Amino acid sequence: MDHLAALRALRAIVEAGSFTAAAERQGTSHSAMSRQLRQLEEHLQVRLLDRNSRRLSLTEAGRDYHREALALLDRLEQADDRARAGQAVPSGRLRISVPQVVATQELPHWLPGFLARYPQIALDLSADDQLVDVVGGGFDLALRIAATLPDSQLVARELASCPRILVAAPAYLARHGLPRQATELAGHALLAFSPVAAAAPWHLQGPKGARVSVEAGQRLRVDATPALYAAVIAGMGISLFTALTVQEDLRAGRLIRVLPGWHAGERRYVALYPHARALAPKVRALVDHLAAHYAAQMRPGF
């Protein structure tokens, strides 16, 4: 038995959730994956996986062994990567998932520079506001914007943290006036992002700990942030965006911040990627590039 190959097979089966999906990811056959797992269980004289027609699950012994084996594989692969790091040039196809608003509003500020710097990397980009299955979906990295993220087995590197702020186009404010107090928002068209049937109220935080909740979306709510951005730019109302998303529009005067002392909580920009790919040169190159980009974008006064 090739012990390392068997450990990698176990990891792939658990991550993919089936022998077939694991075999496709490893470029081998269902029977080969099954044989490697069987040999590993025979070597250990313990059952690692419970199998039925619908799903696979680790046994109690399997959970402990999988955790320790995963840590061992990670250390070995990291050692391999460190040994290669001095010679490795970031290259290959990189599959990433980003929120729609990043793909439409922020990507032009960091992607051209990344591709120019790393001509041997090709990019497959998926724009999706839902939390994707990074491992099951075959992604090398996912960029997410969220207040909190669910616990997972993924590496999470925080790139930036900034508030969601109120903005509107000059044309809208010229017609309807600029609110001076949070209570005046009720008299304005508040455009809401709502991926579900009902829009949640905006919970705003102001100076000296002031808080207020405002109903939004009475006239318009959308389930795609690019559409919301287009509506705000068109002068249809006031909405919320992360400060990093709209800061170029604020500088250029395309948007104006409404109630500068108020915001709707912080949002974290986080890069998520599997442990096994943590030191892959192409993944490391993108994560470092994003970290440098967002660090340069952060400025006082958000």
KAVEN-V593031 format. One record per residue. RES is the residue in three letters. OMEGA is omega in whole degrees, 0 to 359 (* if undefined). BURIAL is 1 if it has 16 or more other C-alpha atoms within 10 Angstrom, else 0. Layout:
BEGIN
RES | OMEGA | BURIAL
RES | OMEGA | BURIAL
END
This chain:
BEGIN
MET | 172 | 0
ASP | 188 | 0
HIS | 181 | 0
LEU | 178 | 0
ALA | 179 | 0
ALA | 178 | 1
LEU | 178 | 1
ARG | 177 | 1
ALA | 178 | 1
LEU | 180 | 1
ARG | 182 | 1
ALA | 181 | 1
ILE | 180 | 1
VAL | 181 | 1
GLU | 184 | 0
ALA | 178 | 1
GLY | 178 | 0
SER | 178 | 1
PHE | 183 | 1
THR | 180 | 1
ALA | 179 | 1
ALA | 180 | 1
ALA | 178 | 1
GLU | 181 | 0
ARG | 182 | 0
GLN | 181 | 0
GLY | 180 | 0
THR | 184 | 0
SER | 176 | 1
HIS | 183 | 0
SER | 179 | 0
ALA | 179 | 0
MET | 180 | 1
SER | 181 | 1
ARG | 180 | 0
GLN | 178 | 1
LEU | 180 | 1
ARG | 179 | 1
GLN | 179 | 0
LEU | 179 | 1
GLU | 178 | 1
GLU | 178 | 0
HIS | 182 | 0
LEU | 185 | 0
GLN | 177 | 0
VAL | 179 | 0
ARG | 182 | 1
LEU | 183 | 1
LEU | 167 | 1
ASP | 184 | 0
ARG | 166 | 0
ASN | 187 | 0
SER | 187 | 0
ARG | 186 | 0
ARG | 173 | 0
LEU | 176 | 1
SER | 178 | 1
LEU | 170 | 1
THR | 178 | 1
GLU | 177 | 0
ALA | 179 | 0
GLY | 179 | 1
ARG | 180 | 0
ASP | 182 | 0
TYR | 180 | 1
HIS | 180 | 1
ARG | 181 | 0
GLU | 179 | 0
ALA | 179 | 1
LEU | 179 | 1
ALA | 179 | 0
LEU | 180 | 0
LEU | 179 | 1
ASP | 180 | 1
ARG | 180 | 0
LEU | 182 | 0
GLU | 177 | 1
GLN | 177 | 1
ALA | 177 | 0
ASP | 182 | 0
ASP | 179 | 1
ARG | 179 | 0
ALA | 181 | 0
ARG | 192 | 0
ALA | 182 | 0
GLY | 184 | 0
GLN | 189 | 0
ALA | 173 | 0
VAL | 179 | 0
PRO | 183 | 1
SER | 177 | 1
GLY | 181 | 0
ARG | 184 | 0
LEU | 182 | 1
ARG | 184 | 1
ILE | 176 | 1
SER | 179 | 1
VAL | 173 | 1
PRO | 182 | 1
GLN | 183 | 1
VAL | 175 | 1
VAL | 181 | 1
ALA | 185 | 1
THR | 187 | 0
GLN | 187 | 1
GLU | 183 | 1
LEU | 179 | 0
PRO | 183 | 0
HIS | 181 | 0
TRP | 185 | 0
LEU | 181 | 1
PRO | 180 | 0
GLY | 179 | 0
PHE | 181 | 1
LEU | 178 | 0
ALA | 182 | 0
ARG | 184 | 0
TYR | 185 | 0
PRO | 180 | 0
GLN | 176 | 0
ILE | 172 | 1
ALA | 188 | 0
LEU | 166 | 0
ASP | 185 | 0
LEU | 177 | 0
SER | 179 | 1
ALA | 185 | 1
ASP | 179 | 1
ASP | 178 | 1
GLN | 175 | 0
LEU | 182 | 0
VAL | 172 | 0
ASP | 186 | 0
VAL | 182 | 1
VAL | 182 | 1
GLY | 180 | 0
GLY | 178 | 0
GLY | 180 | 0
PHE | 172 | 1
ASP | 185 | 1
LEU | 173 | 1
ALA | 174 | 1
LEU | 182 | 1
ARG | 175 | 1
ILE | 185 | 1
ALA | 173 | 0
ALA | 176 | 0
THR | 177 | 0
LEU | 178 | 0
PRO | 176 | 0
ASP | 179 | 0
SER | 179 | 0
GLN | 185 | 0
LEU | 169 | 1
VAL | 179 | 1
ALA | 178 | 1
ARG | 180 | 0
GLU | 182 | 1
LEU | 182 | 1
ALA | 173 | 1
SER | 183 | 1
CYS | 183 | 1
PRO | 166 | 1
ARG | 186 | 1
ILE | 178 | 1
LEU | 179 | 1
VAL | 175 | 1
ALA | 177 | 1
ALA | 177 | 1
PRO | 181 | 1
ALA | 179 | 1
TYR | 183 | 1
LEU | 176 | 1
ALA | 181 | 0
ARG | 191 | 0
HIS | 179 | 0
GLY | 181 | 0
LEU | 178 | 1
PRO | 178 | 0
ARG | 180 | 0
GLN | 182 | 0
ALA | 180 | 1
THR | 180 | 0
GLU | 181 | 0
LEU | 181 | 1
ALA | 180 | 0
GLY | 183 | 0
HIS | 174 | 1
ALA | 182 | 1
LEU | 186 | 1
LEU | 190 | 1
ALA | 167 | 1
PHE | 183 | 1
SER | 179 | 1
PRO | 178 | 0
VAL | 188 | 0
ALA | 184 | 0
ALA | 179 | 0
ALA | 176 | 1
ALA | 178 | 0
PRO | 174 | 0
TRP | 176 | 1
HIS | 187 | 0
LEU | 177 | 1
GLN | 184 | 1
GLY | 181 | 1
PRO | 175 | 0
LYS | 176 | 0
GLY | 179 | 0
ALA | 179 | 0
ARG | 177 | 0
VAL | 175 | 0
SER | 184 | 0
VAL | 175 | 0
GLU | 181 | 0
ALA | 175 | 1
GLY | 181 | 1
GLN | 181 | 0
ARG | 182 | 0
LEU | 168 | 1
ARG | 185 | 1
VAL | 180 | 1
ASP | 179 | 0
ALA | 184 | 1
THR | 176 | 1
PRO | 178 | 1
ALA | 177 | 0
LEU | 179 | 1
TYR | 180 | 1
ALA | 180 | 0
ALA | 180 | 1
VAL | 178 | 1
ILE | 180 | 1
ALA | 177 | 0
GLY | 184 | 1
MET | 179 | 1
GLY | 181 | 1
ILE | 176 | 1
SER | 182 | 1
LEU | 172 | 1
PHE | 172 | 1
THR | 183 | 1
ALA | 180 | 1
LEU | 181 | 1
THR | 189 | 1
VAL | 187 | 1
GLN | 177 | 1
GLU | 177 | 1
ASP | 178 | 1
LEU | 179 | 1
ARG | 183 | 0
ALA | 180 | 0
GLY | 178 | 0
ARG | 176 | 1
LEU | 178 | 1
ILE | 177 | 1
ARG | 180 | 1
VAL | 181 | 1
LEU | 185 | 1
PRO | 180 | 0
GLY | 185 | 1
TRP | 175 | 1
HIS | 183 | 1
ALA | 177 | 1
GLY | 181 | 0
GLU | 172 | 1
ARG | 180 | 1
ARG | 169 | 1
TYR | 186 | 1
VAL | 172 | 1
ALA | 180 | 1
LEU | 178 | 1
TYR | 181 | 1
PRO | 179 | 1
HIS | 186 | 1
ALA | 182 | 1
ARG | 189 | 1
ALA | 184 | 1
LEU | 174 | 1
ALA | 186 | 1
PRO | 183 | 1
LYS | 178 | 1
VAL | 179 | 1
ARG | 180 | 0
ALA | 181 | 1
LEU | 180 | 1
VAL | 180 | 1
ASP | 179 | 0
HIS | 179 | 1
LEU | 180 | 1
ALA | 179 | 1
ALA | 180 | 0
HIS | 185 | 1
TYR | 175 | 1
ALA | 179 | 0
ALA | 182 | 0
GLN | 182 | 0
MET | 180 | 0
ARG | 178 | 0
PRO | 174 | 0
GLY | 177 | 0
PHE | * | 0
END
